[in-house]
Amino acid sequence: MSEPYSSAVEVASELQAPLAVGFDFDHTLGIDNKLERTVGVELLERLAMEGGCGFDPDEAGSAMDAALAAFRGGPISLEEALRGEFERVACRGADFDAAIAQFRDIVCQRAPAFVEALPGARELVEALDELGIPHAILTNGWSPLQEEKARLVGFDGTVFVSDVLGAWKPAAAAYDVLVDHFGVSRERVWYVGDDPVADAAGARAAGLTSAWFDWERRLYAPHLVPPHLRIHELGELTALLQGRSSRAPKARL
């Protein structure tokens, strides 16, 4: 069971000002409106038509959900995860290997029609530029999709992607890459993300200052280490950074 939001978040009366800021991407700076799932379902539908067998969109959607979950849970490549599900649901004898080989290219090509910035994302990045605070993205997922999604929301900084790093959040090794990139002490790197496990608790456990972007009003499990700060809108963080004095403000409840 999960506790109410307020009891899961530590009220930090003192926070050191950030010397650098790291971001998650998906559901933090932008959303892709189920881009990968949509492309996968369409490929399965095409295979069904070519093979002359029935197509069940619900089954295809479930297959894509399972494949993406397997990939994100690792260790397994995207192609291996897709192959496992395509073999299960595609027509017998269908050339699913060819479809899988096309998957990454099709997803990247169609990204502009699916990806959109979350409210306040562009303004927050612009504020960091104006303040001279270095920033980068550390995101789970695959390359080059994550870099393309960042570009589409106007982020032109460094993007670290888990499948290239060989480390997935919440593993400390993933956050180590971010800290090494900035070259500052861990606690002076603020990390902003929406996922309680991979982002909020993961960053805190890795020694960073953790800012949980709770825009979806998610429950925070009581067994997780709490973040230092919780925000509901990116504009709150923008205002906090622009208005910082020598004494950090209290976290919002």
ChimeraX attribute file (.defattr): number of C-alpha atoms within 10 A of each C-alpha:
attribute: neighborCount
match mode: 1-to-1
recipient: residues
	/A:1	8
	/A:2	13
	/A:3	13
	/A:4	14
	/A:5	16
	/A:6	13
	/A:7	14
	/A:8	20
	/A:9	21
	/A:10	16
	/A:11	17
	/A:12	15
	/A:13	12
	/A:14	13
	/A:15	18
	/A:16	15
	/A:17	19
	/A:18	19
	/A:19	18
	/A:20	24
	/A:21	22
	/A:22	27
	/A:23	21
	/A:24	24
	/A:25	26
	/A:26	22
	/A:27	18
	/A:28	22
	/A:29	28
	/A:30	20
	/A:31	17
	/A:32	17
	/A:33	15
	/A:34	11
	/A:35	17
	/A:36	22
	/A:37	19
	/A:38	15
	/A:39	17
	/A:40	26
	/A:41	22
	/A:42	15
	/A:43	21
	/A:44	27
	/A:45	20
	/A:46	16
	/A:47	24
	/A:48	19
	/A:49	14
	/A:50	12
	/A:51	15
	/A:52	11
	/A:53	13
	/A:54	12
	/A:55	18
	/A:56	13
	/A:57	13
	/A:58	10
	/A:59	13
	/A:60	23
	/A:61	17
	/A:62	14
	/A:63	23
	/A:64	23
	/A:65	18
	/A:66	16
	/A:67	23
	/A:68	20
	/A:69	13
	/A:70	19
	/A:71	19
	/A:72	20
	/A:73	10
	/A:74	15
	/A:75	13
	/A:76	12
	/A:77	14
	/A:78	21
	/A:79	15
	/A:80	14
	/A:81	22
	/A:82	25
	/A:83	17
	/A:84	14
	/A:85	19
	/A:86	25
	/A:87	15
	/A:88	11
	/A:89	16
	/A:90	23
	/A:91	21
	/A:92	13
	/A:93	9
	/A:94	19
	/A:95	15
	/A:96	19
	/A:97	14
	/A:98	9
	/A:99	19
	/A:100	20
	/A:101	11
	/A:102	12
	/A:103	19
	/A:104	19
	/A:105	12
	/A:106	15
	/A:107	19
	/A:108	18
	/A:109	12
	/A:110	13
	/A:111	19
	/A:112	16
	/A:113	11
	/A:114	16
	/A:115	21
	/A:116	18
	/A:117	21
	/A:118	17
	/A:119	14
	/A:120	16
	/A:121	20
	/A:122	16
	/A:123	13
	/A:124	20
	/A:125	22
	/A:126	15
	/A:127	17
	/A:128	17
	/A:129	12
	/A:130	10
	/A:131	11
	/A:132	11
	/A:133	14
	/A:134	17
	/A:135	24
	/A:136	21
	/A:137	24
	/A:138	27
	/A:139	24
	/A:140	23
	/A:141	21
	/A:142	19
	/A:143	16
	/A:144	16
	/A:145	18
	/A:146	23
	/A:147	22
	/A:148	18
	/A:149	24
	/A:150	22
	/A:151	15
	/A:152	18
	/A:153	19
	/A:154	16
	/A:155	21
	/A:156	13
	/A:157	14
	/A:158	16
	/A:159	24
	/A:160	24
	/A:161	22
	/A:162	19
	/A:163	21
	/A:164	13
	/A:165	14
	/A:166	11
	/A:167	19
	/A:168	23
	/A:169	19
	/A:170	21
	/A:171	14
	/A:172	16
	/A:173	15
	/A:174	23
	/A:175	26
	/A:176	16
	/A:177	15
	/A:178	25
	/A:179	22
	/A:180	11
	/A:181	14
	/A:182	18
	/A:183	12
	/A:184	14
	/A:185	14
	/A:186	22
	/A:187	21
	/A:188	19
	/A:189	26
	/A:190	25
	/A:191	30
	/A:192	29
	/A:193	28
	/A:194	26
	/A:195	21
	/A:196	22
	/A:197	17
	/A:198	17
	/A:199	26
	/A:200	30
	/A:201	24
	/A:202	26
	/A:203	33
	/A:204	23
	/A:205	19
	/A:206	19
	/A:207	18
	/A:208	25
	/A:209	26
	/A:210	26
	/A:211	26
	/A:212	25
	/A:213	29
	/A:214	22
	/A:215	14
	/A:216	11
	/A:217	11
	/A:218	14
	/A:219	15
	/A:220	25
	/A:221	17
	/A:222	15
	/A:223	11
	/A:224	16
	/A:225	19
	/A:226	25
	/A:227	29
	/A:228	24
	/A:229	24
	/A:230	29
	/A:231	18
	/A:232	16
	/A:233	17
	/A:234	22
	/A:235	15
	/A:236	16
	/A:237	20
	/A:238	18
	/A:239	12
	/A:240	16
	/A:241	19
	/A:242	14
	/A:243	10
	/A:244	13
	/A:245	10
	/A:246	9
	/A:247	11
	/A:248	16
	/A:249	17
	/A:250	14
	/A:251	19
	/A:252	15
	/A:253	14
